[in-house]
Structures are given as C-alpha cells and as structure tokens.
Amino acid sequence: MAAEGESMVPNLILIPTETERQQIEPALRFDPRHWAIETIGFGVIASAIATTAAITRHRPDRVILAGIAGLLPGDHCQSLAIGDAIWFTAVAIDGIGVGQGDSYVDAVDLGWPWYPTEDPEGHLHCWHPGSNDAATLLTVCTGSADADDAQRRSARHPKAVGEDMESFAVALACRSANVPLGIVRGFSNFVGRREQADWRIDQALRSVATVLQQELDRSTT
C-alpha cells in the first residue's frame, strides 16, 4: 500500500522543461493508472534532485527520460538527422574536473572516481527497446559554444552521438534508487551551432512523442 503522497505507478516519464512537456504529453495516449509524467527541470543539479523526489513519490518500476538533445559531429551523422529521435543505450558526463578547452582534465583521470560504475569508459547503461544501434549520450554542465567545443567533446567521448544537460544526473539518481532508466531524445540541433533559426525543436519533440508512444503501446500489449 502506498503511503500518503505516494502514487505507485509502474512507469514514470520524466521531461526536463515545461516547453518540452507541453509538446510531448498532449501527443501521448496512456493510462494514468500505469504511467505518470513529471517535469524535473533544466541542468544536472535540478534534474538530479527532482528525479530523486519523483522516484520517492511514485515508486516506479522503471523510468523514461524524454526530451531534446544536440547531435554531435561524427560518422553517425550519416545515419542520424536533425529531427530524429532515438533510444540511448548509455550515458556519460563531461565537464567535471579541472580546466577549460584544451587544458581540461576529467576528474576520473585525476584519480577522483566520484561516481560508481563498472564500465571502464565511465558510462552508465540504460534499458532500451532494442530499436536502434548502441548510442551514448553525453551530459554536460554547459552546452558546447561552438564547433571547437563540440570537436573536443567528441574526441574525449568518441562513442557519444548526442549532448544534453540532464541525462547522466537522472541516470545516477535512478541507479542510486535501483530503478532502471530508459532515455529517448530528439535531435533539435547540431552541437555547437547556436543559430536557433537552424534548430528543429518542434520536429525533434514530435519524433520523441512518436518513439515514446511506440513504447507505451508495446507495454500495454
């Protein structure tokens, strides 16, 4: 039996911002007895705190994080496009350490392994429906300002195909609560390109809703 203030739904969908939620949630068909949706805020700090609170409140069997991300440069750009949405199989983090730009050194490389992982590359792994190839999402504390930033991060994390600002924090909170996490993100822009006229946020969010609905439908059959 749930305690006061708890809902105990099997599936919990987390969305970072209200802007993303306002486009994703109305496009979904789901049974509120089995699915709950929460907004968790922008960036690694707010999302970690809100995820922990949401898990405590809903006590889900699994969590899905949904929203937008940037597409990093690399060979994967041949198969992925702005506006696409995919499930990610792992998440990493960049920017916790010392220095900036070419002088940056990751905290783990300095001998400070500050988070638990058995993965030699420092990735936290996610559950996924198996609908796409392996894909790593890179969480950052500040978005890449230009192409040089994007290239440095791609060089440090060659398996990463996308950049966001919440997923690693959410994954760490879920790991601490022993709740599996799935991540679906739509690519709204190329990482490092700040001209918002070139971004495709609405298209990316529609793709997220489509991919997410497929999982909702699969879970009810």
Secondary structure as GFF3:
##gff-version 3
##sequence-region A 1 221
A	DSSP	beta_strand	11	15	.	.	.	ID=ss1
A	DSSP	alpha_helix	18	24	.	.	.	ID=ss2
A	DSSP	three_ten_helix	25	27	.	.	.	ID=ss3
A	DSSP	beta_strand	35	39	.	.	.	ID=ss4
A	DSSP	alpha_helix	44	58	.	.	.	ID=ss5
A	DSSP	beta_strand	62	71	.	.	.	ID=ss6
A	DSSP	three_ten_helix	75	78	.	.	.	ID=ss7
A	DSSP	beta_strand	85	88	.	.	.	ID=ss8
A	DSSP	beta_strand	90	94	.	.	.	ID=ss9
A	DSSP	beta_strand	97	98	.	.	.	ID=ss10
A	DSSP	three_ten_helix	101	103	.	.	.	ID=ss11
A	DSSP	beta_strand	105	106	.	.	.	ID=ss12
A	DSSP	beta_strand	124	125	.	.	.	ID=ss13
A	DSSP	beta_strand	136	140	.	.	.	ID=ss14
A	DSSP	alpha_helix	147	156	.	.	.	ID=ss15
A	DSSP	beta_strand	160	164	.	.	.	ID=ss16
A	DSSP	alpha_helix	167	177	.	.	.	ID=ss17
A	DSSP	beta_strand	181	190	.	.	.	ID=ss18
A	DSSP	three_ten_helix	196	198	.	.	.	ID=ss19
A	DSSP	alpha_helix	201	219	.	.	.	ID=ss20
###
